C-alpha cells in the first residue's frame, strides 16, 4: 500500500454487519465510509474518491448500471467487491456482464475480507514484456 490511506465505501444494509466491518477496516488503517442503501452509496460516490467499494448484492443488484454510470461520470472507477449469500451466487453471472468479478460469499471472516481487500487494491507490479 502507498502512504495514502485507502478509502473504502461500504454499502451494507444490516447495521450490525456494517458497523462491525467498518470498525475492522478503520482498525486496519483504512478510511471507511459506510452506508446502508443505494441512494446513500450514490451520494458517497459523489463525495469520496474511493479506492474500493464493498457492496452487499442486495444493496446494488438492480442498480448496477446506475452505479457504474455514476462512477464513470466522476472518472472514479475503483474496484467493486460484492458480497453475496450462498443462494445468490447464481446472480454473479449477471454481475459479470458489467465487469464485476470480485466477490465474497457470506458468511466470510474478517481475515478473508482483509486478504481480498489487500489483493484487490494493492497495485500489481509492472512486468516488462
C-alpha positions in Angstrom: 0.0 0.0 0.0 1.1 3.6 -0.6 1.4 6.2 2.2 -2.1 7.4 1.3 -4.8 5.9 3.4 -7.0 3.9 1.1 -10.6 4.9 1.0 -13.3 2.2 1.1 -17.0 2.8 0.6 -19.1 0.1 2.3 -22.7 -0.5 1.3 -24.3 -3.0 3.7 -28.0 -2.9 4.7 -27.6 -4.7 8.0 -26.5 -2.3 10.7 -24.6 -4.8 12.9 -22.6 -6.2 10.0 -22.0 -2.7 8.6 -20.7 -1.3 11.9 -18.5 -4.4 12.6 -16.9 -4.3 9.1 -16.3 -0.5 9.4 -14.6 -0.9 12.8 -12.3 -3.6 11.5 -11.4 -1.6 8.4 -10.7 1.5 10.4 -8.6 -0.5 12.9 -6.6 -1.8 9.9 -5.8 1.7 8.7 -8.4 2.2 6.0 -10.6 5.3 5.7 -14.1 3.7 5.6 -17.4 5.4 4.8 -20.3 3.1 5.5 -23.8 3.5 4.0 -27.0 1.4 4.2 -28.6 1.7 0.8 -28.1 2.5 -2.9 -29.1 6.2 -2.6 -26.5 6.8 0.2 -23.9 4.9 -1.9 -24.6 7.1 -4.9 -24.2 10.2 -2.7 -21.0 8.9 -1.2 -19.6 8.2 -4.7 -20.1 11.9 -5.4 -18.2 12.9 -2.2 -15.4 10.4 -1.8 -12.8 9.3 -4.4 -12.7 5.7 -3.2 -10.1 3.0 -3.9 -12.7 0.2 -3.3 -16.4 -0.2 -3.0 -17.6 -3.2 -1.0 -21.3 -3.7 -1.5 -23.8 -6.3 -0.4 -25.6 -7.7 -3.5 -29.0 -6.9 -2.1 -28.0 -3.2 -1.9 -26.9 -2.8 -5.5 -28.2 -5.7 -7.6 -31.0 -3.9 -9.5 -28.9 -0.7 -9.8 -25.5 -1.9 -11.1 -25.8 0.1 -14.4 -26.7 3.3 -12.5 -23.9 2.9 -10.0 -21.3 2.2 -12.7 -22.5 5.2 -14.7 -22.1 7.4 -11.6 -18.6 6.1 -11.1 -17.8 6.6 -14.8 -19.1 10.2 -14.7 -16.7 11.1 -12.0 -13.9 9.1 -13.6 -13.7 7.2 -10.4 -13.7 3.6 -11.3 -12.5 1.8 -8.1 -12.7 -1.9 -7.7 -16.0 -3.2 -6.7 -16.2 -6.2 -4.4 -19.6 -7.7 -4.0 -20.7 -9.8 -1.0 -23.3 -12.5 -1.8 -25.1 -15.1 0.2 -25.0 -18.7 -1.0 -28.4 -18.5 -2.5 -27.4 -15.5 -4.7 -24.2 -16.9 -6.2 -26.0 -17.5 -9.4 -26.5 -13.8 -9.7 -22.8 -13.3 -10.2 -23.3 -14.3 -13.8 -25.5 -11.2 -14.2 -22.9 -9.0 -12.4 -20.1 -10.4 -14.6 -21.8 -8.8 -17.6 -20.8 -5.4 -16.0 -17.2 -6.5 -15.3 -17.7 -7.3 -11.7 -15.8 -10.5 -10.9 -14.7 -10.0 -7.4 -17.0 -11.3 -4.7 -17.0 -12.8 -1.3 -19.6 -15.4 -0.2 -21.4 -14.7 3.1 -20.7 -15.5 5.8 -17.0 -14.6 5.5 -14.3 -14.0 8.1 -12.7 -10.6 8.7 -9.4 -12.2 7.8 -10.8 -13.3 4.4 -12.2 -9.9 3.8 -8.9 -8.2 4.7 -7.0 -10.6 2.4 -9.3 -9.8 -0.5 -9.1 -6.1 0.1 -5.3 -6.2 0.2 -5.3 -8.2 -3.0 -7.8 -6.0 -4.8 -6.4 -2.6 -4.1 -2.7 -3.3 -4.0 -1.2 -2.3 -7.3 0.2 -5.1 -9.3 3.9 -4.8 -10.2 4.5 -4.0 -13.8 6.2 -6.8 -15.7 8.3 -6.0 -18.7 7.4 -7.6 -22.0 
